[in-house]
Amino acid sequence: MTRAMARATTRAMTRLALAALLALAACDNGDATPDWSRMITQPKLLPYGESDLFADQRAMRPVPAGTVARGWIADPARRTGRTAAGDVAEIPLPVTRALLDRGRRRFAIVCATCHGTAGDGDSAVARNMQRRRPPSLYEPRIIALAPGALYRVIADGYGLMPSYAKLLEPDDRWAVIAYVRTLELSRTARLDALPPQIRDEATRALPGGLPGGRP
């Protein structure tokens, strides 16, 4: 650790100690043991309580007109995966490398436990599911699903799969879908359809090179 880092760490610890002392002083009643109950019984407005501060005597105030939840997504297609015409056919976010990296990380945390890190349905958890194993994401019926349908599976659940809405925010769901599409493409793309540089790298990664002895 450098001297600058050590000084910064010392300053941070000092600030934390001062904050703790101030918090304790706020509860100090002069006795040997602080009266912690003072924090509980201090004047405050409770939900569904009464208050003389307002004409209607209600502590809880109406939400101001036009208020939206933090993180609210106005676009219904991006928020729900559906439009009036049906499931969203295209991912409603720019599919960038950053989005794919985000999807890869979230997939590894939330989805890979059951679907496997490669998305092929092979995982320790899946192998011990006796009623029904999670499907491979490379099955034709899943590849055929529109992005909006996959979004609703993540948000609402399907069959034995529960909803993951609490673990994946809307944009994280789209990021995971973009990454799943990338996994699917990696299994179904033709070698001769790849850009030359990527095709050469993929060829060198193949065991023994291409069939027929070609490198």
Order of alpha helices (4+ residues) and beta strands (2+ residues): alpha-alpha-alpha-beta-beta-alpha-alpha-alpha-alpha-alpha-alpha-alpha
